[in-house]
Amino acid sequence: MSFVLTEGAVLQCSHGGRTSLTTGNPTVTVKGHGVVTAGAEVGFQFGAADRPVPGMIAPCPVRTPDGSSPLPCTIAAPTTPAGTAKKLMVGGTPVLLDTASGVTVSSPAPGTWSVADPGQTILEAI
């Protein structure tokens, strides 16, 4: 079993960026924090030192080749089924688990993302 992600979960990119999720689905909550459903991660940005995002803990350091502009990681595609619950759904959509990971877009250095902290250690799912 794996822990379900909730609002407050921390995602990290392979370049070292870390950001806390600031929203969850309030239909199902754990200690008042909404769970995160599959697909909610698409478009999530990690932020840069000179372009912070809400919940940013550590900036993604990727910049343009000449160094003039930040190009922080953005989650490009939905999590693979291995990172989503098979039985726990909210509105017909599976919730994300702490095993979730995927690909990020940031040119010239595309990367990956993973879960650093699920945001809670109470609710588990398979």
C-alpha angles and dihedrals in degrees: 000000000000133000119259116239117243137181103293095040113140121230123191133199124218090252092062102264114143127188135171117231108246099196139046137169107277092204089085119027138181113205089340096310119116119236119246116241127210113274094030088097095062111107093015109150125208097207133222134246090258094035106043123184129206110281095017112158100171125007125241103243098208113127138172114284091261091048094237100118136033118244103184120186120275122194105247109189139018120279116270116255089258088072097048131077118258096204109021111078135165114207089345093306121112118239122241119254132209087257091066118123139149150151127306130205120224122135130251092015113038113188146165137265134215141172116273096178127005093214094241142035101206109075119059129178141179 
